Amino acid sequence: MPQTILTLSTRGQGLYEFTDQAEAFVSASGREGLLTVFVRHTSCSLLIQENADPDVRTDILSFFGRLVPPASDPSMGWIVHRAEGPDDMPAHIKAALTQVSIGIPVARGRLMLGTWQGIYLYEHRDRPHRREIVLHLST
């Protein structure tokens, strides 16, 4: 069963699409099965989301920013974990509200995504990071 690790460099909070890399990985197999996508970190997550209109990404980031503001926000005074900065514990909360693993069906070496769907790493931290994403194709 094919497996690889993608490394994505982020520039801070945002949605980073990597659909093309996942498509390239599964197309080499030419098989049917299930692609498991797993991110190996606790302060970022994965999303399948619209990739046609960038306003969708803007609105998602705004929504989660309002739902879970930085620890420096007065409404977050209850947070205990602050050792890694004001964005760290909120990043863990956002990761808990989303997902770190996604399964995507594969047919004839192609991801069975909808027309406007893309796969994104959702970076929750403010500063740049290198994130590892495991792709595993079960056939």
N, C-alpha and C positions, 0 to 999 in steps of 0.2 A: 504494500500500500504506500503510494508516494506521499512524501512529507517534505516540507521545507520551512525555513524561517525567513520572513521578510523583516528588514530593519527599516523603520521610518523615522526620519528626523522631523521633529516638530519645532515650531517657532513660538510656541505658547498656546494658550487656549484656542481651540478651533476644531473644525471638522476637516480631516485630511483623507481624501478619497484614494483608495488603492484598488478599485475594481479592475483596472487593466492588468495589474500584477497578478491578481487572483485568476482572472481569465486566462492569462498566459500559462499559469501553472496547470490549470485543468485541461486546457486545449492540448498540451503535450501528451496527455494520457489517452485522449480519444475515447474515454470510457464513460459509463454511467455509474452513478453512485451518490455519495453525500460528501460535500466539502465541509469539514469542520474548520472554523476560523476561531482562533483563541489568542487573546492578548495576554502577555505574561507580566502584567503590572496591575497595581491596585489603585492607581490614581488617573486612569484613563479607561476607556471602554470602546465598544463597537456598536455601530448602528447600520442598519440598512435604511436608506432614506432617499428621497427624491434628489436626482442629480441634474435636473434640467434648469430649475430656477434658483439662483443663488440666494434669493430672499428667504427661501425655506431654511437654509443653513443659518442665516442671520436671525430669523425668528426663533429657531431652536436654541441658539446660544443665548439670546435675550431671555427666553423663558426660563432656562436653567439658571441663568445669572440672577433672576428675580426669585426663583424657587429656593436656591441655595447660594446666598451671597458669601463673599469672603468672610473669614473669621473676624476681621477687623470691623465689620458692620455691627452696629449696636444690637441688632436683632439676633446675632449669633454669640452673644455673651455666655451662653451655656456651654460652649465647646471647651473641652479640657485639653485635647491633643493640639498643641500649638508649636511643638518643637521644630517643625520643618517649614514654618511660615504660615501666613494667613490664608493661603490658597490650598494648603495640603488637606486638612480635614474636610473642607467642602469638596475637594476632588474625590476623596474616598466616598463621601455621601452620594455624589453624582454617579460614581461608578456602581454603587450599590443599587441605585435607581434604574440603571440601564442594564447592560450585559457585557460580560467579558468573553462570551462564547456564542457563536452563531452557526447553525447548520443550514447549508444551501444545497438543494438537489442539483445534480449534474446529469445531463443527458447528451450523448454523442460529443463529449468533450467540451460542453458549454454550460455555463452557469444558467440556471433556470430563473434568472431575475426578471422582473417586469421591465417594461420598456423604459421607464424613467427611474429605475432603482439603481443605486450605487452602494458600495460598501465603504464605510468610513471608520477611521480611527477617530474617536472623540477624545481629544486631549483636554484634560481638566486643569492642568497646572499652568501657571503664568510664564514660566521660563522654558527655554528649549529643552527637549529631551530626545533621547534615542529610544524608540519603542520597538520591542520584538513581537511579531505576530506569527503564530504557528499556523500553517496551512496543512491539513491532513485530509487526503482523499481516500475514503473507504469505498471499495468497489465490491 
